[in-house]
Amino acid sequence: MAGRRIMANEEIHVDKEDARAGSTPHVVRYILIISLVLVILAFIGITMWGGN
């Protein structure tokens, strides 16, 4: 696209991969799921053993 003129009304279509400038691994999804499970277990532990 270097040297190409873009008109004001022209639409530019870019792939997800190009727009994000790389791959998107699903590691974040797993980290969020594991964190949520740990927080739920912590709350259960606090209410069972730490509550009066």
N, C-alpha and C positions, 0 to 999 in steps of 0.2 A: 504494500500500500504506500510505499515511499514515493513521494513525488506526485501522488494522485490528489486531484482536487475533489473536495467533497462539497456538494451543493447543500443548501440549508434544508431542503425537504427530502434529501436522500437518506434512506434507512441503511444502517450498517448492521449486518448479521454476523455475530461472532459465536463460535462454538463455546460450550461451557468450559472445555479444557483450555482453550485459548484465553478466555476471559479470566479464568482463575490462575492462569500462568503456572499450571502444573496439575498433578494428580491430586485427588482428594481421598486419602485413605479413610477407612471407617473406624479409625482408632478412637476418635472423639466419642463416637456413639458408645463404644464399650466402656470407656472411662466414665461417662455419665451414668450408665446403667450400674456399674460396680459401685460408684459413689453413692447413688441413690439407695442401693441395697444396704450398704454399710451404715448410712444415716438411719434408715428404718430400723436396722438391728440395734443401733446405739440407742434410739428412742425406746425400743422395746426393753432393752436392758436397764435403762434408767428408770422406766416406770415399774418394772418388776422388782428390782433390787435397790434402787435408790430412792424410791418414793416412800413417804411416811404414811 
